[in-house]
């Protein structure tokens, strides 16, 4: 495969956001005592799972016609013809079953509670498929399948190194659920507000674009409620004395204010703020780890995210 072909497939896979999936899988595993070698194998799995599942989302959105009507997706490789849809189908729909086999073997190798971990793995897969196959575009509750999907992924990764969820595990699941809920049902819908898709619940709350400005209507209250619940779970997961929580939490709240206030609407600026909000939120649980682990994973995540964005999109944030 030529370098340009590889770049086009990584664009299709939305590869730049892989650190989010990798961190959400590795943090609970390492917190539970997973070894560095096991974490490396698991990290490769998380990378491939992210690429293929996000690639399927891109593929199905194009096949379903939604991305064909979205001018902001005109530069994507399926739209430009740099990847043929038949080739994308072959790569993704051979790859996804392979990933499930890989994940099953990982579960049987690593988990002290393999039955419940396998249930979580297949719940992750099932709800992710439901979201990717069109619920994200046609259902007003389309944000729920992807939130359940990532919460099941969080349960799976927790159970790879813990015998049971316990109280801390339940807090972890709550944190992940509200992280994804905000990302999809607020940030994602603000990003796509110009399309006025049927699934966009913010429109029903009065959010609109008018004269080049964003008017949140009642959606600002929804955004604040979801993110503050998200941060509450983070606070309970760490502690009142966690400097890391208060530092990144303050960044998240500042960006929340920026994302929920009336303002001139610039899609590039919106994408940048959303990316920073996501990074701040996903990095909070790193403080569950040993300092060396946290610094290593956090540093690699930042380098990967900005390096991949620069290579794939020639920008510091995803052009999606």
C-alpha positions as CSV (number, residue, x, y, z in Angstrom):
1,X,0.0,0.0,0.0
2,X,1.3,3.4,-1.0
3,X,1.8,6.1,1.7
4,X,-1.0,8.2,0.2
5,X,-3.4,5.2,0.2
6,X,-2.5,4.6,3.9
7,X,-3.2,8.2,4.7
8,X,-6.6,8.1,2.9
9,X,-7.6,5.0,4.9
10,X,-6.5,6.6,8.2
11,X,-8.7,9.6,7.2
12,X,-11.6,7.2,6.6
13,X,-10.9,5.6,10.1
14,X,-10.8,9.1,11.7
15,X,-7.5,7.8,13.1
16,X,-6.6,11.1,14.9
17,X,-9.1,10.4,17.7
18,X,-7.7,7.0,18.6
19,X,-6.1,8.2,21.9
20,X,-9.5,8.6,23.3
21,X,-10.4,4.9,22.9
22,X,-6.9,3.8,23.9
23,X,-6.9,5.8,27.1
24,X,-10.4,4.7,28.0
25,X,-9.3,1.1,27.7
26,X,-5.8,1.3,29.2
27,X,-6.5,3.5,32.2
28,X,-8.7,1.0,34.1
29,X,-6.6,-2.0,33.0
30,X,-3.4,-0.5,34.4
31,X,-5.2,0.8,37.5
32,X,-6.2,-2.8,38.2
33,X,-2.5,-4.0,38.0
34,X,-2.2,-4.9,34.3
35,X,1.4,-5.5,33.2
36,X,3.2,-3.2,30.7
37,X,3.5,-6.1,28.1
38,X,-0.2,-6.9,28.5
39,X,-1.0,-3.2,28.2
40,X,1.0,-3.0,24.9
41,X,-1.0,-5.9,23.4
42,X,-4.2,-4.3,24.6
43,X,-3.2,-0.9,23.3
44,X,-2.7,-2.4,19.8
45,X,-6.2,-3.9,20.0
46,X,-7.7,-0.6,21.1
47,X,-6.0,1.2,18.2
48,X,-7.3,-1.3,15.6
49,X,-10.8,-1.4,17.2
50,X,-11.0,2.4,17.0
51,X,-9.8,2.6,13.4
52,X,-12.2,-0.1,12.2
53,X,-15.3,0.9,14.2
54,X,-14.9,4.6,13.3
55,X,-14.2,3.6,9.7
56,X,-17.4,1.7,9.7
57,X,-19.2,4.9,10.9
58,X,-17.7,6.9,8.1
59,X,-18.5,4.2,5.5
60,X,-22.1,3.8,6.6
61,X,-22.7,7.6,6.8
62,X,-21.5,7.8,3.2
63,X,-23.4,4.8,1.9
64,X,-26.6,6.0,3.6
65,X,-26.2,9.3,1.7
66,X,-25.9,11.6,4.8
67,X,-22.2,12.5,4.1
68,X,-23.0,13.0,0.4
69,X,-25.2,15.9,1.4
70,X,-22.7,17.4,3.9
71,X,-20.4,19.9,2.3
72,X,-18.0,19.7,5.2
73,X,-17.3,16.1,4.3
74,X,-16.6,16.8,0.6
75,X,-12.8,16.4,1.2
76,X,-13.2,12.9,2.7
77,X,-11.7,10.0,0.7
78,X,-15.0,8.3,-0.1
79,X,-16.4,11.6,-1.4
80,X,-13.4,12.4,-3.5
81,X,-13.2,8.9,-4.9
82,X,-9.7,8.3,-3.5
83,X,-11.1,5.2,-1.8
84,X,-13.7,3.0,-3.6
85,X,-16.7,2.0,-1.5
86,X,-16.2,-1.6,-2.4
87,X,-12.6,-1.5,-1.1
88,X,-13.7,0.2,2.1
89,X,-16.4,-2.5,2.6
90,X,-13.8,-5.3,2.2
91,X,-11.3,-3.7,4.6
92,X,-13.8,-2.8,7.3
93,X,-16.1,-5.8,7.2
94,X,-13.3,-8.3,7.2
95,X,-11.5,-6.4,9.9
96,X,-14.4,-6.1,12.4
97,X,-15.0,-9.8,12.8
98,X,-11.2,-10.2,13.2
99,X,-11.2,-7.7,15.9
100,X,-14.0,-9.5,17.8
101,X,-12.0,-12.7,17.6
102,X,-8.9,-10.9,18.9
103,X,-10.9,-9.3,21.7
104,X,-12.4,-12.7,22.7
105,X,-8.9,-14.2,23.0
106,X,-7.7,-11.2,25.0
107,X,-10.6,-11.6,27.3
108,X,-10.0,-15.2,28.0
109,X,-6.2,-14.5,28.5
110,X,-6.5,-11.5,30.8
111,X,-9.8,-11.3,32.6
112,X,-10.3,-12.7,36.1
113,X,-14.0,-12.6,35.3
114,X,-14.2,-13.7,31.7
115,X,-18.0,-14.4,31.4
116,X,-19.0,-10.9,32.5
117,X,-16.1,-9.4,30.4
118,X,-17.3,-11.3,27.3
119,X,-20.9,-10.0,27.9
120,X,-19.5,-6.5,28.1
121,X,-17.4,-7.0,24.9
122,X,-20.4,-8.2,22.9
123,X,-22.6,-5.4,24.3
124,X,-20.0,-2.9,23.1
125,X,-20.0,-4.5,19.7
126,X,-23.8,-4.7,19.4
127,X,-24.7,-1.2,20.4
128,X,-21.8,0.2,18.3
129,X,-23.2,-1.6,15.3
130,X,-26.7,-0.2,15.9
131,X,-25.3,3.3,16.1
132,X,-23.1,2.9,13.0
133,X,-25.8,1.4,10.9
134,X,-28.0,4.5,11.0
135,X,-29.5,5.2,14.4
136,X,-27.0,8.1,14.7
137,X,-28.8,9.8,11.8
138,X,-32.4,8.9,12.0
139,X,-33.3,8.5,15.7
140,X,-33.8,11.4,18.2
141,X,-32.3,9.0,20.8
142,X,-29.4,8.0,18.5
143,X,-26.9,9.3,21.1
144,X,-27.9,6.5,23.5
145,X,-26.6,3.5,21.6
146,X,-23.1,5.1,21.3
147,X,-23.1,6.1,25.0
148,X,-24.1,2.5,25.9
149,X,-21.5,1.2,23.5
150,X,-18.6,3.1,25.1
151,X,-19.9,2.3,28.6
152,X,-19.8,-1.4,27.8
153,X,-16.3,-0.9,26.4
154,X,-15.4,0.7,29.8
155,X,-16.9,-2.3,31.6
156,X,-14.9,-4.7,29.5
157,X,-11.6,-2.9,30.0
158,X,-12.2,-2.7,33.8
159,X,-13.0,-6.4,34.0
160,X,-9.8,-7.3,32.2
161,X,-7.9,-6.6,35.4
162,X,-10.6,-6.5,38.1
163,X,-12.6,-9.5,39.3
164,X,-15.8,-7.3,39.6
165,X,-17.0,-3.8,39.1
166,X,-17.4,-2.7,42.7
167,X,-18.2,0.9,43.7
168,X,-15.1,2.5,41.9
169,X,-15.9,0.5,38.7
170,X,-19.5,1.8,38.7
171,X,-18.1,5.4,39.1
172,X,-15.8,4.7,36.1
173,X,-18.8,3.6,34.0
174,X,-20.8,6.7,34.9
175,X,-17.8,8.9,34.0
176,X,-17.5,7.3,30.6
177,X,-21.2,7.4,29.9
178,X,-21.5,11.1,30.5
179,X,-18.2,11.8,28.7
180,X,-19.6,10.2,25.5
181,X,-23.1,11.6,26.0
182,X,-21.8,15.2,26.1
183,X,-19.4,14.5,23.2
184,X,-22.2,13.1,20.9
185,X,-25.4,14.7,22.0
186,X,-24.0,18.2,22.6
187,X,-20.7,18.8,20.9
188,X,-21.5,16.6,17.9
189,X,-24.9,18.2,17.4
190,X,-23.4,21.7,17.6
191,X,-20.9,20.7,15.0
192,X,-23.6,19.4,12.6
193,X,-26.2,22.1,13.4
194,X,-26.2,23.5,9.8
195,X,-27.6,20.1,8.6
196,X,-30.6,20.2,10.9
197,X,-30.6,16.3,11.0
198,X,-33.6,14.6,12.4
199,X,-31.5,13.1,15.2
200,X,-30.3,16.6,16.4
201,X,-32.0,17.0,19.8
202,X,-30.5,20.5,20.2
203,X,-32.7,21.8,17.5
204,X,-35.7,20.7,19.5
205,X,-34.3,22.6,22.4
206,X,-34.2,25.8,20.4
207,X,-30.6,25.8,19.3
208,X,-30.1,27.4,15.9
209,X,-27.7,29.2,13.5
210,X,-28.9,32.6,12.5
211,X,-27.0,35.3,10.7
212,X,-23.7,33.5,11.2
213,X,-24.3,33.3,15.0
214,X,-25.0,30.4,17.3
215,X,-28.1,30.8,19.5
216,X,-28.2,28.0,22.1
217,X,-31.9,28.4,23.1
218,X,-32.5,25.9,26.0
219,X,-29.7,23.6,24.8
220,X,-27.2,25.5,27.0
221,X,-28.9,24.0,30.1
222,X,-28.7,20.5,28.7
223,X,-25.0,20.9,27.9
224,X,-24.2,22.2,31.4
225,X,-26.3,19.4,33.1
226,X,-24.5,16.6,31.2
227,X,-21.0,18.0,31.6
228,X,-21.4,18.8,35.3
229,X,-22.7,15.2,35.9
230,X,-19.7,14.0,34.0
231,X,-17.3,16.0,36.2
232,X,-19.2,14.9,39.4
233,X,-18.4,11.3,38.6
234,X,-14.8,12.3,38.0
235,X,-14.6,14.0,41.3
236,X,-16.0,10.9,43.1
237,X,-13.7,8.7,41.1
238,X,-10.6,10.6,42.2
239,X,-11.0,12.8,45.4
240,X,-11.6,16.3,46.6
241,X,-7.9,16.7,47.1
242,X,-6.9,15.8,43.5
243,X,-5.0,18.7,42.0
244,X,-5.2,17.0,38.6
245,X,-9.0,16.9,38.7
246,X,-9.4,20.5,39.7
247,X,-6.9,21.7,37.1
248,X,-8.4,19.8,34.1
249,X,-11.9,20.2,35.5
250,X,-11.4,24.0,35.4
251,X,-10.3,23.8,31.8
252,X,-13.3,21.6,31.0
253,X,-15.7,24.1,32.6
254,X,-14.2,27.1,30.8
255,X,-14.5,25.3,27.5
256,X,-18.1,24.3,28.4
257,X,-18.9,28.0,28.9
258,X,-17.4,28.7,25.5
259,X,-19.4,25.9,23.8
260,X,-22.7,26.9,25.4
261,X,-22.8,30.7,25.1
262,X,-24.3,32.7,22.2
263,X,-21.5,33.5,19.7
264,X,-20.3,33.9,16.2
265,X,-20.3,30.5,14.6
266,X,-17.0,29.4,13.1
267,X,-16.9,25.7,12.4
268,X,-13.1,25.5,12.6
269,X,-13.1,27.2,16.0
270,X,-15.9,25.0,17.2
271,X,-13.9,21.8,16.2
272,X,-10.9,23.2,18.1
273,X,-12.8,23.9,21.3
274,X,-14.6,20.5,21.1
275,X,-11.2,18.7,20.7
276,X,-9.8,20.5,23.7
277,X,-12.9,19.8,25.8
278,X,-12.6,16.1,24.9
279,X,-8.9,16.0,25.8
280,X,-9.4,17.7,29.2
281,X,-12.2,15.3,30.1
282,X,-10.5,12.1,28.9
283,X,-7.3,13.0,30.6
284,X,-8.8,13.5,34.1
285,X,-8.9,9.7,34.8
286,X,-5.1,9.5,34.1
287,X,-4.7,10.6,37.7
288,X,-5.8,7.2,38.8
289,X,-2.5,5.9,37.5
290,X,1.1,6.0,38.8
291,X,2.8,9.3,37.7
292,X,5.1,7.7,35.2
293,X,2.2,5.8,33.6
294,X,0.1,8.9,33.4
295,X,2.8,11.1,31.9
296,X,3.7,8.4,29.4
297,X,0.2,7.8,28.2
298,X,-0.8,11.4,28.3
299,X,2.3,12.6,26.4
300,X,2.0,9.9,23.7
301,X,-1.7,10.8,23.3
302,X,-1.0,14.5,22.7
303,X,1.8,13.8,20.3
304,X,-0.3,11.2,18.4
305,X,-3.4,13.4,18.2
306,X,-1.7,16.6,17.0
307,X,0.8,14.7,14.8
308,X,-1.9,12.7,13.1
309,X,-4.1,15.7,12.6
310,X,-1.2,17.6,11.0
311,X,-0.4,14.7,8.7
312,X,-4.0,13.7,7.8
313,X,-5.8,17.1,7.7
314,X,-3.0,19.7,7.8
315,X,-4.6,21.2,10.8
316,X,-4.2,21.0,14.6
317,X,-7.8,19.6,15.0
318,X,-9.9,17.1,13.0
319,X,-11.5,18.4,9.8
320,X,-14.6,16.2,10.2
